[in-house]
């Protein structure tokens, strides 16, 4: 379900969301993303829609502020990984 690039991005940057690492290996990161039902979306507009639908107050937030949100991980291919802690 998650690409190698997606899993590696989370593994390398997981401390932006959690004070301590939740996954020490590629396999653990993949399992964690599956367990918490992380989502991959194609654009920052879809990030906004997803967060709005999940009840987050994102009204008035700029695209840059959304990209800086701790649960949003920008992927090298231009997509976004959303991980709700």
C-alpha positions in Angstrom: 0.0 0.0 0.0 2.8 2.5 0.9 5.7 3.1 -1.5 9.3 2.6 -0.3 9.8 6.3 -0.7 6.8 7.0 1.6 7.9 4.6 4.3 11.5 5.9 4.2 10.3 9.5 4.5 8.3 8.6 7.5 11.1 6.6 9.1 13.6 9.5 8.6 11.2 12.2 9.8 8.9 10.5 12.4 10.2 12.7 15.2 8.3 15.7 13.6 5.2 14.1 14.9 6.3 12.1 17.9 8.8 13.1 20.6 10.5 9.6 20.3 10.8 7.3 17.4 7.9 4.9 17.0 9.6 2.7 14.4 13.2 1.6 14.4 13.1 -0.3 11.1 11.6 -0.2 7.6 9.2 -3.0 8.5 8.2 -1.4 11.8 7.5 1.9 10.0 5.4 0.1 7.4 3.4 -1.7 10.1 2.9 1.5 12.0 1.6 3.4 9.0 -0.8 0.6 8.2 -2.0 0.4 11.9 -2.7 4.1 12.2 -4.4 4.1 8.7 -2.1 6.8 7.3 -3.2 8.3 4.0 -1.3 9.4 1.0 -2.8 12.2 -1.0 -1.8 13.9 -4.3 -1.9 17.6 -3.4 -2.0 20.1 -0.6 -5.6 20.8 -1.5 -6.3 17.1 -0.7 -4.4 17.5 2.6 -6.8 20.4 3.5 -9.9 18.3 2.5 -8.7 15.3 4.5 -8.0 17.3 7.6 -11.3 19.2 7.3 -13.2 15.9 7.0 -11.4 14.5 10.0 -12.5 17.5 12.1 -9.3 19.6 12.2 -9.7 23.4 12.2 -7.7 24.3 9.1 -9.8 27.3 8.1 -7.5 30.3 7.5 -4.3 28.2 7.3 -2.1 28.8 4.4 -0.8 26.0 2.2 2.6 26.5 3.8 1.2 26.2 7.3 -0.5 22.9 6.3 2.8 21.6 4.9 4.4 22.5 8.3 1.8 20.6 10.3 3.4 17.8 12.3 1.1 15.1 10.9 1.9 16.1 7.2 4.9 14.7 5.6 5.9 16.0 2.1 7.1 13.2 -0.1 9.8 13.6 -2.7 7.3 12.8 -5.5 5.2 15.8 -4.6 2.5 13.8 -2.8 1.8 14.0 1.0 1.6 11.4 3.7 -0.8 12.2 6.5 -0.2 10.4 9.8 -2.6 11.0 12.7 -0.8 10.3 16.0 
